[in-house]
Every structure is written in C-alpha cells, then in structure tokens.
C-alpha cells in the first residue's frame, strides 16, 4: 500500500484499458504489480467499446456482462475503480477521446496509460498518437512474451510471467471445460449463472 501522501502530491493514476472479455486473474496481478512498481495511487479500469482495430471481431460477452464482471473483480480493492465511458460511446472507441474526457473530469492528475506488450506494434497507428503521448505517459504490461519490442520501447515495463488469456477462457467456457481457477470467484459465479460464452447446447462443468 502506498504511504500517506504529503500536501501538494500529484496523484498518479494508471489507466488500464482492454476488452476484459472476461477479466481474469492475470489482469489483476498485473494491475497490482503496476501499483507497486510504478508508484501509482490507483488504477482506473476502462472496458473498451468497439476497438478500431477489432471492428470485425466484436467481444464475445455483451458490454453489460463485461462491465458487471469487471466491477465484481475489482470491488474488494479500494485502489481499483471502473469507468464505463467507452461502453457508452457510439462507434469506434479512440483512446485519445477517452483521455481528453478523463482529464476534464480529473484535473491535476498525472495519468499513466498501461498498454499490453502485444499492443506495442500497433501503437504508432493509434488515432492522434502524437497528441495522446503529450497528454499521458505510457507504461508496458509484459506477461513474458514481449521480447525485443518491449526492450526497445523506452517505456517503464512491469513484468509478470502469466500464461493466461481471455481467449483461452472463452474457448474453455464454450467447450464446457473448467475455468474455476482462472478468474475471480465472483466472475466465475457470473459466468456460471449467465453463461455469456457457453453455447446453449453445450454440456459439461465449468
């Protein structure tokens, strides 16, 4: 836990964007590591609407289900919060628009945008990337597969070896295989009861 801040301290807030389809323990482990290693006061999780890079591959769960799972997963950590502004936005969701909106709501805060190592290659193509880099700092979350791109990026890097992905969890859920120890307990219960990924005709135990 961060020490008590002195007067005049500039709050350092991490922005953790992603599809979170579903949120899993790897996301939370990386977020906690970022709090510690980047000296952050708190982290805002921002579930994505329609990514400009994934318009042909929409999320498997509904926006409402992804938001509910993320809120359940972060409820017990007071330094974590969830912001749903991208889910309320129509059309492609651009990070620059989100950051401008957040800066208006949180004046005086220093934002660090937490980007996955797998997104580094696309970063130069982000909408208004030059302006975005003027507004926020970047840090990289590397689950051990970033390689040379991470080493050469020039951003602070948080490293945790986590071999877990939302894609795998969706696939296992759809096939009726266990995901019990991959997601927080509250998220597991929601997936069990609402079945956002499991075909109605499938059988087996999650």
C-alpha positions as CSV (number, residue, x, y, z in Angstrom):
1,X,0.0,0.0,0.0
2,X,1.3,3.5,-0.8
3,X,2.5,5.6,2.1
4,X,0.4,8.6,3.1
5,X,0.9,11.4,0.6
6,X,2.3,14.8,1.5
7,X,0.4,18.0,0.7
8,X,0.9,19.0,-2.9
9,X,1.4,15.5,-4.1
10,X,0.3,15.0,-7.7
11,X,-1.9,11.9,-7.9
12,X,-0.5,9.2,-10.2
13,X,-3.3,7.2,-11.8
14,X,-3.0,4.2,-14.1
15,X,-5.4,3.8,-17.0
16,X,-5.9,0.1,-17.7
17,X,-7.9,-0.2,-20.9
18,X,-8.9,-3.5,-22.5
19,X,-11.8,-5.7,-23.7
20,X,-11.8,-7.6,-20.4
21,X,-13.8,-10.4,-22.1
22,X,-13.6,-11.7,-19.4
23,X,-11.4,-10.1,-16.8
24,X,-9.1,-12.7,-15.3
25,X,-6.6,-13.1,-12.5
26,X,-3.7,-12.2,-14.8
27,X,-5.3,-8.7,-15.3
28,X,-5.5,-8.2,-11.5
29,X,-2.0,-9.5,-10.9
30,X,-0.6,-7.1,-13.5
31,X,-2.6,-4.2,-12.1
32,X,-1.4,-4.8,-8.6
33,X,2.2,-5.0,-9.8
34,X,1.7,-1.7,-11.7
35,X,0.5,-0.1,-8.4
36,X,3.7,-1.2,-6.7
37,X,6.3,-0.8,-9.4
38,X,5.1,2.5,-10.9
39,X,4.2,4.1,-7.6
40,X,0.6,4.6,-8.6
41,X,-2.1,5.9,-6.2
42,X,-4.9,4.0,-8.0
43,X,-5.9,2.4,-11.3
44,X,-9.0,3.0,-13.4
45,X,-10.1,0.0,-15.5
46,X,-11.7,1.1,-18.8
47,X,-13.6,-1.6,-20.6
48,X,-13.4,-1.0,-24.3
49,X,-16.3,-0.4,-26.6
50,X,-15.6,-1.2,-30.2
51,X,-11.8,-1.1,-30.8
52,X,-10.8,0.5,-34.1
53,X,-8.5,-2.5,-34.6
54,X,-11.1,-5.2,-33.8
55,X,-14.3,-4.0,-35.5
56,X,-14.6,-7.3,-37.4
57,X,-14.1,-9.3,-34.1
58,X,-16.6,-7.9,-31.5
59,X,-16.3,-9.1,-27.9
60,X,-18.0,-12.5,-27.0
61,X,-19.9,-11.1,-24.0
62,X,-22.2,-8.1,-24.0
63,X,-21.0,-4.8,-22.8
64,X,-23.2,-5.1,-19.8
65,X,-21.8,-8.5,-18.9
66,X,-18.1,-7.4,-19.3
67,X,-18.8,-4.4,-17.1
68,X,-20.5,-6.4,-14.5
69,X,-17.6,-8.9,-14.4
70,X,-15.0,-6.2,-14.1
71,X,-16.9,-4.4,-11.3
72,X,-17.2,-7.7,-9.4
73,X,-13.5,-8.5,-9.9
74,X,-12.3,-5.1,-8.6
75,X,-14.9,-4.5,-5.8
76,X,-12.6,-5.5,-2.9
77,X,-9.6,-3.4,-3.9
78,X,-10.2,0.3,-3.0
79,X,-7.4,1.5,-5.3
80,X,-9.2,-0.1,-8.3
81,X,-12.2,1.6,-10.0
82,X,-14.1,1.0,-13.2
83,X,-15.1,3.7,-15.8
84,X,-17.7,2.8,-18.4
85,X,-17.5,5.8,-20.6
86,X,-16.2,3.9,-23.6
87,X,-19.1,1.4,-23.4
88,X,-21.5,4.4,-23.5
89,X,-19.8,5.8,-26.6
90,X,-21.2,5.0,-30.1
91,X,-18.9,3.8,-32.9
92,X,-15.2,3.1,-32.7
93,X,-13.6,3.9,-29.4
94,X,-10.5,6.0,-29.6
95,X,-8.2,6.3,-26.6
96,X,-7.5,10.0,-27.3
97,X,-11.2,10.8,-26.8
98,X,-11.2,8.8,-23.5
99,X,-8.1,10.5,-22.2
100,X,-9.4,14.0,-23.0
101,X,-12.7,13.3,-21.3
102,X,-10.9,11.8,-18.2
103,X,-8.6,14.9,-18.0
104,X,-11.6,17.1,-17.9
105,X,-13.1,15.0,-15.0
106,X,-9.8,14.7,-13.1
107,X,-7.9,18.0,-13.3
108,X,-4.3,17.9,-11.9
109,X,-3.9,14.1,-12.1
110,X,-1.0,12.6,-13.9
111,X,-2.2,9.6,-16.0
112,X,-0.1,6.6,-17.0
113,X,-1.6,4.6,-19.7
114,X,-0.9,0.9,-19.2
115,X,-0.5,-0.9,-22.6
116,X,-0.1,-4.6,-23.1
117,X,3.2,-5.7,-24.7
118,X,1.1,-7.3,-27.5
119,X,-0.3,-3.8,-28.5
120,X,3.1,-2.1,-28.9
121,X,3.4,-2.8,-32.6
122,X,0.1,-1.0,-33.3
123,X,0.8,2.0,-31.1
124,X,2.2,4.2,-33.9
125,X,-1.2,3.7,-35.7
126,X,-3.4,4.8,-32.8
127,X,-5.6,7.8,-33.5
128,X,-3.8,11.1,-32.8
129,X,-0.9,9.2,-31.1
130,X,1.3,12.3,-31.0
131,X,-1.2,14.3,-29.1
132,X,-2.0,11.3,-26.9
133,X,1.6,11.0,-25.9
134,X,1.6,14.6,-24.9
135,X,-1.3,14.1,-22.6
136,X,-0.3,10.8,-20.8
137,X,2.8,8.8,-20.0
138,X,2.9,5.2,-21.2
139,X,4.0,2.0,-19.3
140,X,4.0,-1.5,-20.6
141,X,2.5,-4.6,-19.0
142,X,4.5,-7.6,-20.2
143,X,3.4,-11.1,-19.4
144,X,6.7,-12.5,-20.5
145,X,6.1,-12.6,-24.3
146,X,7.1,-9.0,-25.3
147,X,10.6,-9.8,-26.5
148,X,12.7,-7.2,-28.3
149,X,9.8,-4.8,-28.8
150,X,9.5,-4.3,-25.1
151,X,13.2,-3.9,-24.5
152,X,13.4,-1.2,-27.2
153,X,10.2,0.7,-26.4
154,X,11.6,3.2,-23.9
155,X,8.6,3.0,-21.6
156,X,8.6,1.7,-18.0
157,X,7.9,-2.0,-18.0
158,X,6.0,-4.1,-15.5
159,X,6.9,-7.8,-16.0
160,X,5.0,-10.8,-14.7
161,X,5.1,-14.2,-16.3
162,X,1.4,-15.1,-16.7
163,X,0.3,-17.7,-19.2
164,X,-3.4,-16.9,-19.1
165,X,-5.6,-15.2,-21.6
166,X,-9.3,-14.2,-22.1
167,X,-9.3,-16.0,-25.4
168,X,-8.4,-19.3,-23.7
169,X,-11.0,-18.7,-21.0
170,X,-13.8,-18.0,-23.6
171,X,-12.8,-21.1,-25.5
172,X,-12.8,-23.3,-22.4
173,X,-16.1,-21.9,-21.2
174,X,-17.7,-22.5,-24.6
175,X,-16.5,-26.1,-24.5
176,X,-17.7,-26.7,-21.0
177,X,-14.2,-27.0,-19.5
178,X,-13.2,-25.7,-16.2
179,X,-12.2,-22.0,-15.7
180,X,-12.6,-22.1,-11.9
181,X,-9.1,-21.0,-11.0
182,X,-8.6,-18.6,-13.9
183,X,-11.0,-15.8,-12.9
184,X,-12.0,-14.3,-9.6
185,X,-14.7,-16.2,-7.7
186,X,-17.4,-13.6,-8.3
187,X,-16.6,-13.6,-12.0
188,X,-16.7,-17.4,-12.1
189,X,-20.2,-17.3,-10.5
190,X,-21.5,-14.8,-13.0
191,X,-20.2,-16.9,-15.9
192,X,-21.8,-20.0,-14.4
193,X,-25.1,-18.4,-13.9
194,X,-25.4,-16.1,-17.0
195,X,-23.3,-18.2,-19.4
196,X,-22.1,-15.3,-21.7
197,X,-19.7,-17.6,-23.6
198,X,-21.2,-21.1,-23.3
199,X,-23.4,-22.3,-26.2
200,X,-26.9,-23.3,-25.1
201,X,-26.4,-26.8,-26.5
202,X,-23.0,-27.4,-24.7
203,X,-22.6,-29.8,-21.7
204,X,-20.0,-30.2,-19.0
205,X,-18.9,-28.4,-15.9
206,X,-17.2,-25.1,-15.7
